Amino acid sequence: MRDTEAKRRTAAAGSAGALIAATLIAGAVTAPTASASQGDSRHRTVSEAHGAAIAAARAAKAGINWQDCPPDWGLEQPIKCGWVTVPLDYAKPYGKQIKLAVDRIGHTGTPEERQGALLYNPGGPGGSGLRFPRRVVTGAPVWAKTAKAYDFVGFDPRGVGKSAPISCVDPQEFVKAPKMDPVPDSEADKRAQRKLAREYADGCAERSGEMLPHMTTPNTARDLDVIRAALGEKKLNFLGVSYGTYLGAVYGTLFPTHVRRMVVDSVVNPSREKIWYQANLDQDVAFEGRWKDWQDWVAANDATYHLGTTRDAVQAKWLELRAAAKKSPLGGVVGPAELISFFQSAPYFDSTWASSARVLSAWAAGDTQAVVDAAAPDLSDTAGNASSENGNAVYTAVECADAQWPTSWKKWDRDNTRLHRDHPFMTWSNAWMNLPCATWPAKQRTPVNVKTHKGLPPVLIVQADRDAATPYEGAVELHARFKGSRLITEKNAGSHGVTGLVNSCVNDRVDAYLLTGALDSSDVTCAAHATPKP
């Protein structure tokens, strides 16, 4: 899951990408000293908590060598870039190490105003946080007050982008289109999709096998603590969006005394029973509801889009487009899978409502090229395609490694067939995207039991009540698990990623919490941000 800076992905399993969809105090362990016997310790196994403390102490001593960012990273001055070294396996802290890319921009206020570093994760799993400091460069008004007090710090999580990137398939093959229609017409279609999913899982093992057992949310949370230590910060200030909320929840559970301020926005349900199979089924229901919200808005603006004055009329146009693309892919490359990959942005972000409606309206008026331009892959964009493939690989690797997934095809088939009847927009495409986890070739863990431990300060939770990617129940669940937390609900809204939107009821409270630690005495309900204009 990703915030508004996200890229949509297309699953290599042959369907549209749907989604999307962490105890010891580092200072308590001294950094290891080099010795003749150091090489003998490379295979020594310790608890992962102890390994994380060793790595954090080592990073605190090393710091970060900040330099100008490489030109091809697209990060302008005065943003600085650097590296933080972490163990691949925290149970073997002296074993193989990987380097994580980090970047930073200094606070804009006076020395007296500075409160430390604010670290950010945009979601995914598989999203890069390196563009976070650009919010200061570009003068994003929503973040102006917070930027006075905090250095904005982004990073590529393990496996992502510049940080020991993983891959599961050739990127150009990954984006090729058209892919199979995610909605199966026959048992043969299901067998073909299952074959693609197995091949994708096998490709992950072939191309990135050494990394796969260690691509877990708890390991990324341990990485986050090592970055905190490398920055010289005694405690973590953190903003997590979408999957970043689960990363924050796991971090808060594993490192409660290391948290200073934490904002989690658009919350993954942290229940062990939800991570990750059930969470994806819950998404299918929520996506259908938000898809209908978009259709209602399009119908209300029929004078602009001419797609009908009712939800049913707009749905009929969508189904007509889908059927036409299934019969003969538009431009030879845009079939139902590509259409879903494009139009799923509407349930994610209402900032895309108008552009999505324009494409459907253009097609209804006879302009097929508008759909091709919007939804077809660009094979010439090799860098973008590599980034998309990497993001999908990390998404799959983390979700598959975090939890035990059902291995019975009968269960997958039964659950998704049932859901598809009333929630057809995303259900099957979501299923195929996640099906590699059923035959995952690496170890699958038991999810962390997210809960409050002694020392965890109050956490601020922000959530829209009609969010599709992270349904509202996830925020309620985390609120109950993190004692003393506060929940801000944006009512009758569904954009994924609330804190970056202009809504003073939300913005002012996020600023107050980050700047002073202040929270309301009880939970708050805010009216929705402004409705998009056609």
N, C-alpha and C positions, 0 to 999 in steps of 0.2 A: 504494500500500500504506500502511496506517496502523496505528498502535498502538492500545492499548486505549481511548483517548479517541476513536477514530475513529467516523465515521458511515458506514454502508453506503450505496452509491449505486445507482441504477438507470440503466442506459445509455439515452440517448435514441435509440440505434439500434434500440430495440424489444425489448431483452432485459435480463435482470437484470445489474446491475453485478457484476463478479467480483473485482476486485482491490482487487485493488487496483482493476501492477499492479497549478567547480568549481576569477606567477613572479618577478613582480617584487616587491621589498620596497617597501611604500607609502612608507616614510620616505625612499626614495631619490629621490623626485620631489617637488619643492616644489609647494605649492598655487598654481594660476594666479592671477595678479592681474588685477583688472578694468582694462580699458583701452578706448579708443575703438575699437580693432580687434577687441575681443572678439566682436562679432557676426559678423565675417568668419570666425571660426574655427569657427562652429557646424557647418559641413559638412566640416571637416578630418578626414581619416581617419587613424587610427593603428592599431597592433596592439592587439588586445583586452587583452593583458597590460599594455601601456603605458597604455591607457585605464583599466584597473582601478586601476593605481597612482595615476594622476591623481585619480580619484574618491575613493580612500581617503585621499589627502593632503588633499583638500578637506574630506572628512567629519571627519577628525581635527581640523582647524582649527575647523569649525563646531560639533562636539559634538552633543548631543541636549538639547533643551529639555524636560525632564521635567515633566509636569503631571498633575493628577488625570485619570483615564481618563473618557472620555465615559460617561454613565450607561447608554446603550444597548449598551455593549460587554460588560456583565456582569462587570466586573473590579473587585472591591471594594478598598478601602483595606487596607493601604498600597501596593498596586500602583500604579505610575506608568506613564504612556504618553507616547509621543513619535513622532517621524518621522525617518527617514533618507532623504536624497535620493540617487538613483543614476541613471546614464544609462540610457535605454532601450536604447541600442546602445553597447556599450563601445568599438567602433571609432570612435565619434563622441562622445567624452566631453563635448564642449561643446554637443552637440545637445540633443534633447528629454530632459527629466528626468522621472522618476516618483518618488513618495513611498512608502516602505515603513513600515508601522505596526510599532512595537516596544513592548514593555513590560518592566518590571523590578520586582523586589522585592529589597531589600537583604539581605545575608547576616545570619544571626541570631546569629553569634558575636561575639567581641571583635574590635576593630580588628586585633590581632595575628594573629588566625586567618584573616583575609580573604586569599583567593588570586585574586580577580578575578571575572570574569563567566563563567557557564556558559551557553552558547547551545544552543538545542534546536530540533530539527525532528522532527515526529511521523510524517512520511511522506506518502504520497499517490501521486504528486505531487498537490498540491491541499489538503493538510492545513494548518490554522492552528496555529501554536505559541503563540498568545497566552494560552492557558490554563495554560501551564507554570508561571508564578509562583504559581498557585493551589495548587500542591502544598505551598507553604510556608504559605499562608493556612489551608488545610484540615488542616495538621499531618500530612501523609502520612508515616508512620513510616519507610518505606523510604528516604526522602530527608532525614531529619532531620540526620544527620551531615554530609552534603554541603552542606546549606543553611547550616550554620554557617560554612563557608569561602567560599561562592560567592554572588554575586548571581545569581538565576535570571532569565534573559532569554529572552523569546519574541519571535517575529515572524511576520508574514504574509509568505510569499514573494511575489515578483512575480506579479501576476495573481490572488492569493488574497485573499478577504475584504475588508480595508480597503486593500490595497496594489494600486492600479490594477486592480481586479477585471475579469476577462474573462467573457464569456458566449457561448454558442453557440445557445441557444434560449430561448424564454420559459419561465421557471421553472415556471409552472403547467401548461404543456403538457408539460414535461419529466417531471413526476411523475404525469401522468394514467395511469389504469389501466382495464382490463387491457391489457398489451402482448402482442405476439405471443409464442407459445411459442418459446423460443430453439432448441429442437430441431426442425429442419425435417422436414416430412413429404413434401416434394416439391421439385422444381426451382423451382416457382412461389414457394414459401416462401423459398427462397434468394434469388430475384430481388427479392422484396419487402424482405428484410433488407438486401440490397446497396443498394437504392434509399434506404432509411432512412439507411444509413451515409453515402452520398454527400450526402444532404440535410443531415445533421448537419455534415459537413466544410464544406459551403458556408455553413451558418449561422454557423460559427465565423469564416469569412472575412468575412461580411457584418457581424457584430456586433463583431468584435475583430481585424480584419485587420491593423491597424498593430502590434499586440503579437505576433502569432503567430511571426514570424521570430526573435523575441528571447526566446521562452519556452523556454529551454534550461537543462539542469542546469549547464553551465559558467557561464552568466550568473547563475544563482542562487548558485553558489559565489562568483562575484565580488561579488555583493551581500552575501554573508555576510562577506567580507573588508572591505567598506566599513562594515558595521555594527560589526565588530570595531574598526576605526579610529575610528569615531564614538564608541564607548564609551571610548576612550582606552586600549584594551588593546594591548600590543605583540604578544601572541600569543593564539591562540584556544583556549579550552576548549570542547569541543563534545560533545553527546550527540545522536546520530541514530538513529532507529528506522525500520525498514522502508525506504521510499525515502530516508529521511534518511541511511541508511548509504551509499547511492550518492552522495548529495550530499557526505557526508563524504569518501568515497573520491576524488571528483573534486577537492574542495578540497585534500585532502592531496597530490594529484598536482600541482595548479597552484601551491599555496602551501606547500610542505613546510616552509620555515623559519618560517612563521607559526603552526605548530601547537605547542601546549604539551601538552595532554592531549586525547585523543579516544576516546570510547566509541561503538562501533557495534553495534547490537542488532537481530538478525533481518535478515540481510544479503542485499541484492540482488547477484546474481552480476555482477561488474563487467566480465566479459569482453566485448570488442567484438562477439564472435559471438553473445552472448546479448541485448544491449541492442537493441531490446526485444522483437522478434518471438519469438525462441526462448525468452526468459525467460517469456513468457506461456504457451507450449506446455508448458514444464516445470512451471508452476504447475498445469496441468490434471491432470497425473499426481499431484502432491503433494496436491492437494485431494481426489482420490478416496481416497488412503490415509488422510487425516485424517478424512474423512467416515465411513470404516469404523471408525476408532477411536471416534468418537462412538457409532456404532451398537452396537459391542461394550459400551460403558459403559451404554447404555440397556438392552441385553439383560441385563446383569449386575444391573440394578436393576428387573427386571420386576415385582417386588412393589410398586413405586411407580407405574410407568408402564403396565404391562399391555399392552405392545406385542410381547411375545414374548421368548423366552429365548435366541434366537440372532440373529446379525447378519442373516441372511437373512430372518428373520421381521420385523425392524424395517424392513429395506429394502422388504419387500413392503408394509408399511403406508404407507411413503413413496410408493411407486409408485401405490398405491391412491388416496392423497390427490391426487397429481399428476394422475392420470387423471380424477378427479372434477372438479378445477378446470379441466382442459382442456376437458372436455365442457360444463361450465357454470360460469363463474367464480363463486367464492364471494362472496356479497354483491354480485354484479355487477361486482366489481373485482379479485378475487384469482384470477389464473390461474397457470400454471406459472412465468412470469417473476417474478411477485411472490413466489411461494413460495421460489424459489431465492434471491432477494434477501434474504429473511428467514432462511432456514435456513443460508445460507452463513456466518452468524456462528458456528455450531458448529465448523466446521473452523478458523476463525480463532482463536477464544478458548474455552478450556474453561470459562471463567467463565460462558459462556452455555449450557453443555450442559444444565443443569437446566431453564432457561426454554424452550429449544427442544424438549426432550422433553415438557414439560408441554403445549405447544401441540399437538404431534402426538397426544399421549395424549388430550387433550380432544376433538380431532376424531374419533378412533377411538371415543370414547364417545358421539358424536352431537352435540358442541358445535361447530357450524360458526362461530359468532360469535367464538370464541376465536381462530381463524385470521384472520378478517377484522380483528379488533382488532389483531392482531400484525403483519399483513403489508400491510394496505391503506394507501395514501398518505393523508395528512391535508391536504386542499386548503385548509383554514383556516389552516394553518401557513405563511403566505407567507414569513416570514423564514427558516424552516428549509428550505423548498423552494428559495428563492433560494440559500442556502448549499450545498445539495446539487447544484444545477445548476452553480454556480460551481466546486465541487470537481471535478465530472466534466469541465467544460470545461478546467480546468487540467491534470487528469490526461491528457486527450487531447492537449492542446496540447504539453505537455512531452515525452510519449513519442513523439508524431509528429515533433517538431522535433529530438529528440536523435539520431535515426538514420535511415538509409535503410530503408524498409519495402518488402516485396514488393508489386508492383503487379499481379501476375498472379493473377486469381481462381482459376485452376486450381491454383495452389500452395496458396492458403488452403483451398480446398475439399478437396484431397487430404490435406493435413496434418491438418485438423480432423476429416474423416471417419474417417481412420485412428485418431486418438486417441480419438474418441468411442466406438468399439467397446468399449474396456476402461475408459474413464474418462468416463462419461456425465454425472457430476454437474455439472461446470462448463464442459466444453469448448466447446460452441457459444455459451453466453452470453458467455464470455470472447472468443470470436472476433468476435462482433458488436460488442462493446464497443470492440474495437481496430480494426475494419475501416475506420473513417474515415481511418486513417493510409495506407491504400492509395490514396486519392484526395486526399491532403492538399494544400491549395492554397498552402502556404507552403514555404519552403526547408527541406530536411532535411539535417542535419549528419552528420559522422562522429563516432562516440563517442570520448571521450578515452581514450587508452591508459593505464589506471590502473596505476601502478607507483611504486616507491620512488625518490625523488630525494634528493640530499644534503641533510641537515638534518632529515629527517622523523623525529620521535621514535617510540618504540614506541606502537602503537595497541592498545587492548583490544577484542577481538571477542567478542560473546556471542551464542549461538545455540542454539535447541532443535533436536534432530535430526529431529523429525517436523513441523517448520513447513510449513504448506501454502502460504502466500503468498510466502515466500522460502525455497525449498528449501535444505537444509543445504549442498549443494555450493557455494552462493554464499559462505558463510563460509569454506570451505576454499580457494576461489579467491582471495578477498581476503587471507587469511592468507598465501598463497604470494606474492602480489604486494607486500604491505607487509612488508618485511624487519624482523625484530625484534618483530613483533606477537605477541600471545598470544591463544589461542582458548580460551574457556570454553564447553564443550558441556553443555547440560542434556539428559541422556540419557532416552530414552523419554518425551519431552515434546514438545508441539507448539503451545503457545500462542504467538501472534505478538506479540512484545514481551515480553522476559524480564526486563528490569531493573526493571520496575515491580511484579513479583510478589514474594511473600514466599518467599524461598529463601535461607537464610543463606549457603550455599556460594557463591551468586552475589553476593548483596548485600554481603557482607563484602569480597569481592575488588574489586567496583566502588568501594566506599567507599575502600579502601586505595589503589587506583590514583589516584582523583581527589584524595584528600587528601595522599598522599605520593609518588605516582608509582610505587609498588611494584608489581611483577608477579611472578608465580610463575616459577621457573626453567624450567618447561616448561608445556605446555598442560595444562588441567585438565578433568576430567569430573565433573560434579555430578549427583547423583540428581535426579529430577524433583520439582517442587513438589507440594504435597499434591493428591491427586485430589479433584475436586469431589464434594460430597455431594448426593444426590438431594433 
